[in-house]
Amino acid sequence: MNGQNNKQKKTGRRPKADPAKIRYTISFNELEHSRFLELFDQSGMSVKAHFITSCIFEKTINTVKLDKGTIDFYMRLTSFHSQFRAVGVNYNQIVKLLYTHFTEKKAAALLFKLEKQTIEMVEIFRKVVQLTEEFNQKHLKN
């Protein structure tokens, strides 16, 4: 019975081997505080204490700048790309339907019209690719 009472239940968090007990305080004026918050936001870190520690001990800090225009451009480009893929799927379905429901001569005539429209669409897509490359060179690769 005595042996059972000596065992204690281990509950809670395990104690750290080297806990951080020493604390420092720092005071900022409004300008310094706004600069600190700007640097903290650019770092991408989620804990201010970790950011300050990495600044003091000269650890590398990753800064990520998000440009709303660039994000919007790529979101629209992604949407355009998905629409372009959907057009390709529809194109395949139309070709299959033309050959199953029409004579070969009539299907070929309709496909000729479709081919002209496809060539125009390819030219538009080439312009989009060119504009995307120009955008990358001008705005993303500084």
C-alpha positions as CSV (number, residue, x, y, z in Angstrom):
1,M,0.0,0.0,0.0
2,N,2.8,2.4,0.8
3,G,4.3,1.8,-2.7
4,Q,1.1,2.9,-4.4
5,N,1.0,6.3,-2.6
6,N,4.5,7.2,-3.6
7,K,3.6,7.2,-7.3
8,Q,2.4,10.6,-8.4
9,K,0.5,11.2,-11.5
10,K,2.3,13.2,-14.2
11,T,-0.2,15.7,-15.4
12,G,0.3,19.1,-17.1
13,R,3.0,20.4,-19.3
14,R,6.5,18.9,-19.1
15,P,9.0,21.4,-17.6
16,K,11.5,22.9,-20.0
17,A,15.1,22.0,-19.6
18,D,16.2,25.7,-19.8
19,P,13.1,27.9,-19.2
20,A,13.3,31.6,-20.2
21,K,12.9,33.4,-16.9
22,I,14.7,36.7,-17.6
23,R,12.7,39.4,-19.1
24,Y,13.5,42.9,-20.5
25,T,11.1,45.7,-21.3
26,I,11.5,48.3,-24.0
27,S,9.6,51.5,-24.7
28,F,8.9,53.0,-28.1
29,N,7.5,56.3,-29.2
30,E,4.8,56.4,-31.8
31,L,7.2,56.6,-34.8
32,E,9.4,53.8,-33.5
33,H,6.4,51.6,-32.7
34,S,5.0,52.0,-36.2
35,R,8.4,51.2,-37.7
36,F,8.7,48.1,-35.4
37,L,5.2,46.9,-36.4
38,E,6.1,47.4,-40.1
39,L,9.3,45.3,-39.8
40,F,7.4,42.7,-37.8
41,D,4.7,42.4,-40.5
42,Q,7.3,42.1,-43.2
43,S,9.1,39.3,-41.3
44,G,6.1,37.0,-41.6
45,M,6.6,35.8,-38.0
46,S,3.6,35.3,-35.8
47,V,5.2,36.0,-32.4
48,K,6.8,39.4,-31.6
49,A,9.1,37.9,-29.0
50,H,10.6,35.5,-31.5
51,F,11.1,38.4,-33.9
52,I,12.9,40.6,-31.3
53,T,15.1,37.6,-30.3
54,S,16.0,36.9,-33.9
55,C,16.9,40.6,-34.5
56,I,19.1,40.8,-31.4
57,F,21.0,37.6,-32.1
58,E,21.3,38.4,-35.9
59,K,19.4,35.4,-37.1
60,T,18.1,35.7,-40.6
61,I,14.6,37.1,-41.0
62,N,12.5,36.4,-44.1
63,T,10.6,39.4,-45.3
64,V,7.7,39.0,-47.6
65,K,6.1,41.9,-49.4
66,L,2.7,41.3,-50.7
67,D,1.6,43.5,-53.6
68,K,-2.2,43.6,-53.9
69,G,-2.0,44.3,-57.6
70,T,0.2,41.4,-58.3
71,I,-2.0,39.1,-56.3
72,D,-5.1,40.3,-58.1
73,F,-3.3,39.9,-61.5
74,Y,-2.3,36.3,-60.7
75,M,-5.8,35.4,-59.4
76,R,-7.4,36.7,-62.6
77,L,-4.7,34.9,-64.7
78,T,-5.5,31.7,-62.8
79,S,-9.2,32.2,-63.5
80,F,-8.5,32.9,-67.1
81,H,-6.4,29.7,-67.4
82,S,-9.2,27.6,-65.9
83,Q,-11.7,29.1,-68.3
84,F,-9.3,28.3,-71.2
85,R,-9.1,24.7,-70.1
86,A,-12.9,24.6,-69.9
87,V,-13.0,25.8,-73.5
88,G,-10.7,23.0,-74.5
89,V,-12.9,20.4,-72.9
90,N,-16.0,21.9,-74.6
91,Y,-14.0,21.9,-77.9
92,N,-13.5,18.2,-77.6
93,Q,-17.1,17.6,-76.8
94,I,-18.3,19.6,-79.8
95,V,-16.0,17.7,-82.2
96,K,-17.4,14.4,-81.0
97,L,-21.0,15.6,-81.2
98,L,-20.4,17.0,-84.8
99,Y,-19.2,13.7,-86.0
100,T,-21.9,11.7,-84.3
101,H,-24.9,13.9,-85.4
102,F,-23.9,15.2,-88.8
103,T,-22.6,13.9,-92.0
104,E,-18.8,14.1,-92.5
105,K,-19.2,16.9,-95.0
106,K,-21.4,19.0,-92.8
107,A,-19.2,18.3,-89.8
108,A,-16.1,19.4,-91.7
109,A,-17.8,22.7,-92.7
110,L,-18.7,23.4,-89.1
111,L,-15.3,22.4,-87.9
112,F,-13.8,24.9,-90.4
113,K,-15.7,27.7,-88.8
114,L,-14.7,26.4,-85.3
115,E,-11.0,26.3,-86.5
116,K,-11.1,30.0,-87.4
117,Q,-12.4,30.9,-84.0
118,T,-9.8,28.7,-82.4
119,I,-7.0,30.5,-84.3
120,E,-8.3,33.8,-83.0
121,M,-8.4,32.4,-79.4
122,V,-4.8,31.2,-79.7
123,E,-3.7,34.6,-80.8
124,I,-5.4,36.1,-77.8
125,F,-3.8,33.6,-75.5
126,R,-0.3,34.4,-77.0
127,K,-0.9,38.0,-76.2
128,V,-1.8,37.0,-72.6
129,V,1.4,35.0,-72.3
130,Q,3.4,38.0,-73.7
131,L,1.7,40.4,-71.2
132,T,2.4,38.0,-68.4
133,E,6.1,37.8,-69.3
134,E,6.3,41.6,-69.5
135,F,4.6,41.9,-66.2
136,N,7.1,39.5,-64.6
137,Q,10.1,41.3,-66.0
138,K,8.9,44.8,-65.1
139,H,7.4,44.2,-61.7
140,L,8.6,40.9,-60.2
141,K,12.2,40.6,-61.1
142,N,13.8,43.8,-59.7
